[in-house]
Amino acid sequence: MIENQTIKKRVRDYLVQATFAGHDKIKDDSLIFKEGYFDSMGFITLITFIEEEFGVKTVDADLVEENFESVNAISDFIIRKTP
C-alpha cells in the first residue's frame, strides 16, 4: 500500500502544476474548489489524474465534494479506494 504522505505529495505536486499556484499556496487542508484553484473542468482532469496515477476507479457515487475538496480529502479517498 502506498504511504499517505507520498500520496499527498503527488497530489499536491499535480495541483500546483495544473493550477500554476505556488507550493506555498496549496496546503493539505486548502479547499481547492472554494478557494478558486479548480473549477468543474479542473475536476474532470483531477479525476483522470487520480485514476491514471493511482489506479483508482471512481464511480458516480464517489463524485461528491467531500472526497475531493482538499489534498487531505483526496488522499483519504485514494487510500479507501486502493485495494
C-alpha positions as a Markdown table, in Angstrom:
| # | Residue | x | y | z |
|---|---|---|---|---|
| 1 | Met | 0.0 | 0.0 | 0.0 |
| 2 | Ile | 1.2 | 3.5 | -0.8 |
| 3 | Glu | 2.0 | 5.8 | 2.1 |
| 4 | Asn | -0.3 | 8.7 | 2.9 |
| 5 | Gln | 2.5 | 11.3 | 2.7 |
| 6 | Thr | 3.6 | 10.0 | -0.7 |
| 7 | Ile | 0.0 | 10.3 | -2.0 |
| 8 | Lys | -0.3 | 13.9 | -0.6 |
| 9 | Lys | 3.0 | 14.9 | -2.2 |
| 10 | Arg | 2.0 | 13.6 | -5.6 |
| 11 | Val | -1.5 | 15.1 | -5.4 |
| 12 | Arg | -0.1 | 18.5 | -4.2 |
| 13 | Asp | 2.5 | 18.5 | -7.0 |
| 14 | Tyr | -0.2 | 17.8 | -9.6 |
| 15 | Leu | -2.4 | 20.6 | -8.2 |
| 16 | Val | 0.4 | 23.1 | -8.2 |
| 17 | Gln | 1.4 | 22.1 | -11.8 |
| 18 | Ala | -2.3 | 22.2 | -13.0 |
| 19 | Thr | -3.2 | 25.5 | -11.4 |
| 20 | Phe | 0.2 | 27.3 | -11.6 |
| 21 | Ala | -0.2 | 28.1 | -7.9 |
| 22 | Gly | 2.9 | 28.1 | -5.7 |
| 23 | His | 3.7 | 25.2 | -3.5 |
| 24 | Asp | 3.2 | 27.6 | -0.5 |
| 25 | Lys | -0.4 | 28.3 | -1.7 |
| 26 | Ile | -1.9 | 24.8 | -1.7 |
| 27 | Lys | -1.8 | 23.3 | 1.7 |
| 28 | Asp | -3.1 | 19.9 | 2.7 |
| 29 | Asp | -6.3 | 21.5 | 4.0 |
| 30 | Ser | -6.7 | 24.1 | 1.3 |
| 31 | Leu | -10.3 | 23.9 | -0.1 |
| 32 | Ile | -9.2 | 23.7 | -3.8 |
| 33 | Phe | -12.7 | 24.5 | -5.2 |
| 34 | Lys | -13.9 | 27.1 | -2.7 |
| 35 | Glu | -10.6 | 28.9 | -2.9 |
| 36 | Gly | -10.8 | 29.0 | -6.7 |
| 37 | Tyr | -7.9 | 26.8 | -7.7 |
| 38 | Phe | -10.1 | 24.3 | -9.6 |
| 39 | Asp | -13.5 | 24.5 | -11.4 |
| 40 | Ser | -15.6 | 21.8 | -13.0 |
| 41 | Met | -13.2 | 21.3 | -15.9 |
| 42 | Gly | -10.3 | 21.0 | -13.4 |
| 43 | Phe | -12.4 | 18.4 | -11.5 |
| 44 | Ile | -12.5 | 16.3 | -14.6 |
| 45 | Thr | -8.7 | 16.4 | -15.1 |
| 46 | Leu | -8.2 | 15.7 | -11.4 |
| 47 | Ile | -10.4 | 12.6 | -11.6 |
| 48 | Thr | -8.4 | 11.5 | -14.7 |
| 49 | Phe | -5.1 | 12.1 | -12.8 |
| 50 | Ile | -6.2 | 10.1 | -9.8 |
| 51 | Glu | -7.3 | 7.2 | -12.0 |
| 52 | Glu | -4.1 | 7.1 | -14.0 |
| 53 | Glu | -1.6 | 7.9 | -11.2 |
| 54 | Phe | -3.1 | 5.6 | -8.5 |
| 55 | Gly | -5.1 | 3.1 | -10.5 |
| 56 | Val | -8.3 | 4.1 | -8.6 |
| 57 | Lys | -11.6 | 3.7 | -10.4 |
| 58 | Thr | -14.3 | 6.2 | -9.5 |
| 59 | Val | -18.0 | 5.6 | -9.8 |
| 60 | Asp | -20.8 | 8.1 | -9.8 |
| 61 | Ala | -21.4 | 7.7 | -6.1 |
| 62 | Asp | -17.7 | 8.8 | -5.4 |
| 63 | Leu | -18.2 | 12.1 | -7.2 |
| 64 | Val | -19.1 | 14.2 | -4.2 |
| 65 | Glu | -17.2 | 17.3 | -3.0 |
| 66 | Glu | -16.2 | 15.8 | 0.3 |
| 67 | Asn | -13.9 | 13.3 | -1.5 |
| 68 | Phe | -12.0 | 16.0 | -3.5 |
| 69 | Glu | -12.2 | 19.2 | -1.5 |
| 70 | Ser | -8.6 | 19.2 | -0.3 |
| 71 | Val | -5.3 | 17.3 | -0.5 |
| 72 | Asn | -6.3 | 15.6 | 2.7 |
| 73 | Ala | -9.7 | 14.5 | 1.4 |
| 74 | Ile | -8.2 | 13.3 | -1.9 |
| 75 | Ser | -5.5 | 11.3 | -0.1 |
| 76 | Asp | -8.1 | 9.7 | 2.2 |
| 77 | Phe | -10.3 | 8.9 | -0.9 |
| 78 | Ile | -7.4 | 7.2 | -2.6 |
| 79 | Ile | -6.5 | 5.2 | 0.4 |
| 80 | Arg | -10.1 | 4.0 | 0.8 |
| 81 | Lys | -10.3 | 3.0 | -2.9 |
| 82 | Thr | -6.9 | 1.2 | -3.0 |
| 83 | Pro | -7.2 | -2.5 | -2.5 |
